[in-house]
């Protein structure tokens, strides 16, 4: 199959996969408590369906989706709801947010699942409903509700190609690799479901060319499956080839138009972990309550992959990996390139958590003193979105955000390639994130002030109108007074008051 | 920056071999002045001195200026030049990364308009030097101890570009002019080898991807195209494109001066255009301007156009038509 390339990227980024990839996936035990932040996906936070004191079973829906872009949440084990309150969530800013906490009972009772013997009997919209109800979101890290991606009914798009993203380009992370090594058959069955529900012509499962054994196991699964529409491809290991846009470009040569979604060019791209979750939901009837997660780094004694229940506190996972080592220095959720540091290990993993990196001092780039930008342009040659980070930096720093927008600031995927190549050690992505959020605040304020201005103008108009009306009335009155003889008018007024008085006395 | 210095070594060695130790004196005075000026400015501005000095940017500026100066100059020429480059052209604009103009070229231009006499005293290449010139003679000139005019006349001459321009103004043909002994088979005696050495060093930088190809290729292409066009029109009174490429500061300018990232255009397309414009302007200044060499002024003038060039040449971003 012909492959294309994207601009820039980092071909020689240290992979650090060996630390975690060689041991089989271990099923992590049920922790004492499971914590579910209600907003763990893109879109509206879920709405709790349980109350404190309720008993729940594994697989039971404990919060439902609110609005179109949202996803329900299911309990990961049986137990009792002990609180619905703010809890530390995995977020760069160390926020707390509304979360449901379940104290597990250790029995791990499940609800009755309704398995499906032949998914081909189900219509596309029925399958979309299953995916939506199973609470499946993008497990590659984006956490976008998958059902929305798959619901192409009634939309003016036809999906030609389904891309299965197994290109785990971020260093240290190996959960998709392990999944494909051990459970390729189920992933391929998931691919068949996707082909069926999207009526797509072909599916391409892409993995990086640094994992040949995994590739063989995928190919075996495809051979067993005998579906000619499914193909596996090895793509060059260049960070960030697993980025959705970069992968689409690598495999098809097409670019997703700026601000649009891949469906516009007939493509749906899904992470292989998500496909596995879809297979589990459709075939076994199981909602998303667990995922495979890499716990790695020099800071843990036994780095490997775990199948953990969503909601498990990180501290419990660290225990499964035999605790911290002396070198443990920083706790990172996600990989070293796009992940973020956590303030504590009393934070649960969420659906999007693919990696917990306990890094030693030398594993993370300690912030070096940033020197001035010398406009060398290395960042621009490394940028997979073909942006000019040096110019964006200049404009972001000087608060000329409109110019940064003109240079396509919002097409930045925050992959961090520019940070890595910058000889002046400038944390470029941080500046871009700042600029993006500043622009969001600006737009919000602009909206607010527009609303206020409209209100003010409406009020001014109303006051002016009323004033004019009053003036008009008094003018008319005066005119009437002038036209009528004063005597008559006075008599009439006297009469009026008399009748009024009479009527009041009558009423008494 | 270290690689830029390494790539300059062949050029420096060739220059010393051809034009003597005056070049070395220039380098030493420029570098030491530049380092002192840089350290004092950093201190005055309350910045950390060690990291800024160790990035070698001041050294590169100083050496580029030293190589552009006359090969035998009184000490105060490189001293004032390096001072202007670091203090005025760099730090008064905000220091590394904020200067709009190439510091070495600003210094060169100021020296050129302020001290035209001292800036045109170019020593002859070693093959043409009269015998009996000792190191101490060079020192008297460098230390500015009023050397005998006969000594200066004996060992200096106009540069080939200068000579070409003057003689063309006297209605000589290129052929007649080039029969003079200061011209070699390619361009000027000595100059041609220096240019080739810079070309080699520049190629190393290009292949090591320290500099992108856009600026040097653009500059040399621009210079070649315009000189070739006029050469075709009037070959008898127009020096050949090869003469232009291998004379004066064309090679040094293309690979080492115009490629200063801070003051150059920063988009790939923009860099090529930036190079081409410098090449064209260099020819225009050499041919119709008041000075025999135009690289410095061309670089400064096109530095001014950089924001405009960058504005009109952003690359097509992913997902945009």
Boltz contact constraints between the chains, C-beta under 6 A:
constraints:
  - contact:
      token1: [A, 255]
      token2: [B, 318]
      max_distance: 6.0
  - contact:
      token1: [A, 255]
      token2: [B, 319]
      max_distance: 6.0
  - contact:
      token1: [A, 256]
      token2: [B, 319]
      max_distance: 6.0
  - contact:
      token1: [A, 257]
      token2: [B, 319]
      max_distance: 6.0
  - contact:
      token1: [A, 258]
      token2: [B, 319]
      max_distance: 6.0
  - contact:
      token1: [A, 258]
      token2: [B, 320]
      max_distance: 6.0
  - contact:
      token1: [A, 372]
      token2: [B, 96]
      max_distance: 6.0
  - contact:
      token1: [A, 372]
      token2: [B, 97]
      max_distance: 6.0
  - contact:
      token1: [A, 373]
      token2: [B, 97]
      max_distance: 6.0
  - contact:
      token1: [A, 374]
      token2: [B, 97]
      max_distance: 6.0
  - contact:
      token1: [A, 374]
      token2: [B, 261]
      max_distance: 6.0
  - contact:
      token1: [A, 374]
      token2: [B, 262]
      max_distance: 6.0
  - contact:
      token1: [A, 375]
      token2: [B, 261]
      max_distance: 6.0
  - contact:
      token1: [A, 375]
      token2: [B, 262]
      max_distance: 6.0
  - contact:
      token1: [A, 375]
      token2: [B, 266]
      max_distance: 6.0
  - contact:
      token1: [A, 376]
      token2: [B, 261]
      max_distance: 6.0
  - contact:
      token1: [A, 377]
      token2: [B, 266]
      max_distance: 6.0
  - contact:
      token1: [A, 385]
      token2: [B, 317]
      max_distance: 6.0
  - contact:
      token1: [A, 385]
      token2: [B, 318]
      max_distance: 6.0
  - contact:
      token1: [A, 386]
      token2: [B, 315]
      max_distance: 6.0
  - contact:
      token1: [A, 386]
      token2: [B, 317]
      max_distance: 6.0
  - contact:
      token1: [A, 386]
      token2: [B, 318]
      max_distance: 6.0
  - contact:
      token1: [A, 387]
      token2: [B, 317]
      max_distance: 6.0
  - contact:
      token1: [A, 390]
      token2: [B, 266]
      max_distance: 6.0
  - contact:
      token1: [A, 408]
      token2: [B, 317]
      max_distance: 6.0
  - contact:
      token1: [A, 411]
      token2: [B, 317]
      max_distance: 6.0
